């Protein structure tokens, strides 16, 4: 237990306790999605999910998830992956995937979300990987050391030991890049369909709060709705409306990080109201936007 000189609990530990109480989700489920003020470039998630089902979504970070109890299943590049207690799931940025329980009792896990820049820095110092570093493995089994390192990062961060958390994080990433790393596949030269998909995505990003219909968008790009739908799905792994919801949640996260109230963030990104944001945010991020924002505010206040 970290304590101050007058024997009161260390503020970091008190914040952890408050976060755990705050994040109770009922029905046996709980989650805490947070940042440590002295660990820039990485988010942390500790959660227990039973009936939780993540819809198809992506991350702009890497995902390193250590399963501590139960089994998680998730669809990834057309395959259903299954990872149980003691296993680790590895996901590269911008790869569509889902997530749900693989057994009735659900699953518990501790997740690290390192930014691509952090992975690149660690790879440049420790891994002989040409090009942009990523992971070739999706599920790691029978690697107790990698699993333990992920959980030790969480333990150190929750105890307020930034030196240990940062050191263990770098050791964990370096180890997994060495054992399971590979260059990320370069983007191929796009054909006409992929170019139309990229143009459509740019339009949706620019007009996120008031997007056009599929028919209108296709007409603006000089193609047919079904051709655009097929090209978008082939290029980004999901149809335009699913991608737009995912993009709205990503932008809402950035607004919440900057201190924007959830209700204002909801309207800014194109959701009809805060309950609409709450529903989609929780289905993708794993915690409600209010809890997510409170954790960010705690970090800012301690900083």
Residue pairs with C-beta under 8 A, 6 or more apart in sequence:
1 9
1 10
1 13
2 9
2 10
2 12
2 13
2 159
2 160
2 161
3 9
3 10
4 10
4 11
9 17
10 160
11 160
11 302
12 159
12 160
12 302
13 158
13 159
13 160
15 298
15 302
16 158
16 160
18 298
19 32
19 34
19 295
19 298
20 30
20 32
22 291
22 294
23 30
23 31
23 32
23 287
23 291
24 30
25 31
25 287
27 50
27 51
28 48
28 50
28 106
29 47
29 48
29 49
29 50
29 51
29 52
29 106
30 47
30 48
31 45
31 46
31 47
31 48
31 49
31 286
31 287
31 291
32 44
32 45
32 46
32 47
32 287
32 291
32 295
33 43
33 44
33 45
33 47
33 285
33 286
33 287
33 291
33 292
33 295
34 43
34 44
34 45
34 295
34 298
34 299
35 42
35 43
35 44
35 295
35 296
35 299
36 42
36 44
36 157
36 162
36 165
36 299
37 162
37 299
37 302
37 303
38 162
38 165
38 166
39 157
39 162
39 165
39 166
39 169
41 114
41 115
41 117
41 118
42 61
42 112
42 113
42 114
42 115
42 118
42 169
43 61
43 112
43 113
44 110
44 111
44 112
44 113
44 153
44 154
44 157
45 109
45 110
45 111
45 113
45 286
45 287
46 109
46 110
46 111
46 154
46 158
47 108
47 109
47 111
47 286
47 287
48 69
48 106
48 107
48 108
49 101
49 106
49 107
49 108
49 286
50 101
50 104
50 105
50 106
51 101
51 106
52 99
52 100
52 101
52 106
52 286
53 98
53 99
53 100
53 283
54 74
54 97
54 98
54 99
54 100
54 283
54 284
54 286
55 98
55 242
55 283
55 284
56 75
56 96
56 97
56 98
56 237
56 238
56 242
56 246
57 96
57 97
57 98
57 246
57 249
57 284
58 93
58 94
58 95
58 96
58 97
58 237
58 246
59 91
59 93
59 94
59 113
60 93
60 94
60 116
60 250
61 93
61 113
61 114
61 115
61 116
62 90
62 91
62 92
62 93
62 112
62 113
62 114
62 115
62 116
62 119
62 134
62 135
63 89
63 90
63 91
63 111
63 112
63 113
64 88
64 89
64 90
64 111
64 112
64 113
64 114
64 150
64 172
64 173
64 176
65 72
65 83
65 88
65 89
65 90
65 91
65 109
65 110
65 111
65 112
65 150
66 87
66 88
66 109
66 110
66 111
66 147
66 150
66 151
67 83
67 84
67 85
67 86
67 87
67 88
67 89
67 107
67 108
67 109
68 85
68 108
68 109
68 110
68 151
69 85
69 105
69 107
69 108
70 84
70 85
70 101
70 102
70 103
70 105
70 106
70 107
70 108
71 82
71 83
71 84
71 85
71 101
71 102
71 103
71 107
72 82
72 83
72 89
72 99
72 100
72 101
72 102
72 107
72 109
73 80
73 81
73 82
73 83
73 99
73 100
73 101
73 102
74 80
74 81
74 89
74 97
74 98
74 99
74 100
75 81
75 97
75 98
76 91
76 95
76 97
76 138
77 95
77 237
81 89
81 138
81 139
82 102
82 139
83 89
83 139
83 141
84 102
86 141
86 142
86 144
86 147
87 139
87 140
87 141
87 147
88 139
88 140
88 143
88 146
88 147
88 150
88 176
89 138
89 139
89 140
90 135
90 137
90 138
90 139
90 140
90 176
90 180
91 97
91 135
91 138
92 134
92 135
92 184
93 116
95 237
96 236
96 237
96 238
101 107
110 150
110 151
110 154
112 150
112 153
112 154
112 169
112 172
114 169
114 173
116 132
118 173
119 133
119 134
119 173
119 177
120 132
120 133
122 170
122 173
122 174
122 177
123 129
123 133
123 177
123 181
125 174
126 174
126 177
126 178
127 133
127 174
127 177
127 178
127 181
129 177
129 181
129 182
129 183
130 183
131 183
131 184
131 186
132 183
132 184
133 177
133 181
133 182
133 183
133 184
134 181
134 182
134 183
134 184
135 176
135 177
135 180
135 181
135 182
136 180
136 181
136 182
137 180
140 146
140 147
140 176
140 180
143 179
145 175
146 172
146 175
146 176
146 179
149 168
149 171
149 172
149 175
150 172
152 164
152 168
153 165
153 168
153 169
153 172
156 162
156 164
156 165
156 168
157 165
190 197
190 198
190 235
193 227
193 230
193 231
193 234
193 235
194 231
194 234
194 235
196 221
196 223
196 227
196 228
196 231
197 228
197 231
197 232
197 234
197 235
197 236
198 235
199 221
200 217
200 221
200 228
200 232
200 240
201 232
201 236
201 240
201 243
203 211
203 212
203 217
203 220
203 221
204 211
204 217
204 240
204 243
204 244
204 247
205 247
208 244
208 247
208 248
208 251
208 269
208 270
209 267
209 268
209 269
209 270
210 270
211 217
211 244
211 270
212 220
214 225
214 228
214 229
214 240
214 241
215 225
217 228
217 240
218 224
218 225
218 227
218 228
221 228
223 231
228 240
229 239
229 240
232 238
232 239
232 240
232 243
233 239
236 243
238 246
244 270
245 280
245 284
246 284
248 269
248 270
248 271
248 280
249 269
249 277
249 280
249 281
249 284
249 285
251 268
251 269
252 262
252 265
252 266
252 268
252 269
252 271
252 277
252 281
252 289
253 281
253 285
253 292
255 264
255 265
255 268
255 269
256 262
256 265
256 289
256 292
256 293
256 296
257 296
259 296
259 297
259 300
260 268
261 293
262 274
262 277
262 278
262 289
262 290
262 293
263 273
263 274
265 277
265 289
266 272
266 273
266 274
266 276
266 277
267 273
269 277
271 277
271 280
274 289
277 289
278 288
278 289
278 290
281 288
281 289
281 292
282 288
282 289
285 292
